[in-house]
Amino acid sequence: MKKFLIYTFAIALLSACCGKGKKETEKIIGKPEVTVIDGKMTPEILWSFGRIGEYAVSPDGQTVAYTVTYFDIAENRGNAEIYLMNADGSNVRQLTHTAASERNLVWKKDGSALYCLYQGQIHEVNLRSGKLKKISDFSRSIESFSLSPDQSKVLYVQTVPRKKMEPQLFVDLPKTSGRIIEDLAYRHWDHWVDSDPQLFLTGFDGNKNCVVINLLEGEPYQAPMRPFGGLEQTAWSPDGTKIAYTSRKKTGKAWAFSTNSDIYIYDINTGKTENISEGMMGYDKNPRFSPDGSMVAWESMERDGYESDQKRLFTYNFNTKERVYHTKNYDFDVQNLLWSKDGQAIYFITPWHGRQNIRKIDLATNKVTQISDENADFNSLHWLGDKLIAAQTLISRPTEIFEIALNGEVRQLSQVNTELLSQLKFGKVEERWIKTSDSKDMLVWVIYPYNFDPNKKYPALLFCGGGPQNMIGQFWSYRWNFQLMSANEYVIVAPNRRGVPGFGQAWNEQISGDYGGQNKKDLLTAIDVIAKEPFVDETRLGAAGASYGGFSVYWLAGHHNNRFSAFLAHNGIFNFEQMYAETEEMWFMNWDYGGPFWDKTNKIAQRSYANSPHLFVTRWNTPICVVHCELDYRVPISQGMAAFNVAQMLNVSSRFLYFPDENHWVLKPQNSVLWHRNYFDWFDKWLK
């Protein structure tokens, strides 16, 4: 269920509603005019924020190009445009004005122009006029691209159709909708697996007759890996002779049960491929070449089948053929790797106590040094001259681009949403450390109502986090936005219960095989403690969550002992046995449940299935709203339908909000506005 939400890909997910393939005659969506009343956030205002996507620093370090997406609710779509600013944040100007979105920014090596992906082809962007010139002529649209250091070659991602099973049965049936399936890898996330993304290499010198090479020619594998992988799973060597890429070279049942991906090195001169992580059994991904090309660093997990295992730092030395594990004595994840310019250290982002911090590791001593201790979440990391540049979010501010000096000083560069934020009133965000039932310290974020009056009593909502191994940090969400919730005069309680990173690996992995155990006690402890505050009305408590959080809501509905007055579950797990048999990434269920439901000798697995929410529905007595999406193949629609149907049969006040065109998330503007309106209508009905 949990996925590693790489920042740039989270923006790319919006492409379905960001004007992809739009005609130039269609409306160009830009920054909307917004009227804020009494400083109050609304769903419509939430969709008015500009969303910074990717960014790229010019070769001379003087200019930053970045994309900003604005949405039009009436049009039910968005559009990303390219902006430029000086490296100090000054002289901001919009570069492009098109009806479709630009993305995948790459500077021309002399800094005279930008390359981008536009309607599936590579375009060159004039830095003065913003006009786009198509310079590629791929027979089919591509998903993304990167250029070799000398920009003589291009690596790009294009899908390769899979062969139809038993094709002779389809010969004279062109209108049949039937599929023949003979292995487990037939659908994933929100799509049926009819094709695979693969890596292609060709020249980038204007020669239309350049040879095209598929780095996985004849192999039925994905590179990058679906559903979230992009070109961050690849890297060029500094001399442009090698390409490192990530792939999980498995199919069928093996694919469904294994997380064993590897780092492959493709030698352009010889055409040979080498696996440098052979024998390492967990996720190995996101390779990065050292500045001199002698080494590769990557993020590595140890155990096969455990997608939330600790992300460790490994390096491989091409000269000595040695692999080195650098973070044996570091109890937190290492991600978003960036080599120091001298190749002696690596900067990275790490989850720590409800934040995403920037740290550095010295490769000779393996000593970790903290660079930034901001009360914020950093996402992505690059060089900006002799400083770092990163995207940063807060619970009270969407993504902006920041400069980080190596001494830890931080300065905001972009100001995409400063004007809109100045018109809004946000609730105070408070960090609480609460003792759990087993006397551990747990971080709980408390977000106060935007117009807080200490003399009033407010209803409170317990936010049940998803993942399950997702830290609740300083994140800004367009689906679960704490400040939007506080604007509707609720106290929000968001605990980092057992089973999230950022508090040591033992805290993170305790949840596996214990879904109905300590983490649920943590949730109840958090709401019990905050409910005692004089400004909280303990008779008006609600609980909400998605994915694992949705399961948590269903579980609480049968175990809360009348604490809560209303529930809302989005795409949650209701029946564990049903879920095990229906989901698509079996490694997740196998690891976190402990095994299949039919293995009666497996005590961990049987304890998991004994905590399935559907077994406790006779205790349900509290109004519950179920939200579920048809295209969610991770937690299939049948889970939500079963929960709602049972609530109806038991005469429990209930509501079902169904989206036929959304996946695990709700991404389309009008669907999202409806989601939020329903959310507050439901809780207002029962808590106000």
Sequence and secondary structure as in RCSB ss.txt:
>XXXX:A:sequence
MKKFLIYTFAIALLSACCGKGKKETEKIIGKPEVTVIDGKMTPEILWSFGRIGEYAVSPDGQTVAYTVTYFDIAE
NRGNAEIYLMNADGSNVRQLTHTAASERNLVWKKDGSALYCLYQGQIHEVNLRSGKLKKISDFSRSIESFSLSPD
QSKVLYVQTVPRKKMEPQLFVDLPKTSGRIIEDLAYRHWDHWVDSDPQLFLTGFDGNKNCVVINLLEGEPYQAPM
RPFGGLEQTAWSPDGTKIAYTSRKKTGKAWAFSTNSDIYIYDINTGKTENISEGMMGYDKNPRFSPDGSMVAWES
MERDGYESDQKRLFTYNFNTKERVYHTKNYDFDVQNLLWSKDGQAIYFITPWHGRQNIRKIDLATNKVTQISDEN
ADFNSLHWLGDKLIAAQTLISRPTEIFEIALNGEVRQLSQVNTELLSQLKFGKVEERWIKTSDSKDMLVWVIYPY
NFDPNKKYPALLFCGGGPQNMIGQFWSYRWNFQLMSANEYVIVAPNRRGVPGFGQAWNEQISGDYGGQNKKDLLT
AIDVIAKEPFVDETRLGAAGASYGGFSVYWLAGHHNNRFSAFLAHNGIFNFEQMYAETEEMWFMNWDYGGPFWDK
TNKIAQRSYANSPHLFVTRWNTPICVVHCELDYRVPISQGMAAFNVAQMLNVSSRFLYFPDENHWVLKPQNSVLW
HRNYFDWFDKWLK
>XXXX:A:secstr
      HHHHHHGGGGGTTTT  TTS          STT   HHHHTTS EEEEEEE TTSSEEEEEEEEEETTT
TEEEEEEEEEETTS S EE    SS EEEEEE TTSSEEEEEETTEEEEEETTT  EEE    SS  SEEEE TT
SSEEEEEEEEE   SSGGGGTT TT       SSTTEETTEE SEEEEEEEEE SS TT   EETTTT    SS 
TTT  GGGEEE TTSSEEEEEE    HHHHHH    EEEEEETTT  EEETTTT  S EEEEEE TTSSEEEEEE
 SSTT TTS  EEEEEETTTTEEEE  TT  S  EEEEE TTSSEEEEEEEETTEEEEEEEETTT  EEEEE  S
SEEEEEEEETTEEEEEEEETTEEEEEEEE TTS EEE   TTHHHHTT     EEEEEEE TTS EEEEEEE  T
T  TTS EEEEEEE  TTT    S   SSS HHHHHHTT EEEEE  SS SSS HHHHHTTTT TTTHHHHHHHH
HHHHHHTSTTEEEEEEEEEEETHHHHHHHHHHTTSTT  SEEEEES    HHHHHHH S HHHHHHHH S TT T
T HHHHHHHHT GGGGGGG  S EEEEEETT SSS HHHHHHHHHHHHHTT  EEEEEETT  SS  SHHHHHHH
HHHHHHHHHHHH 
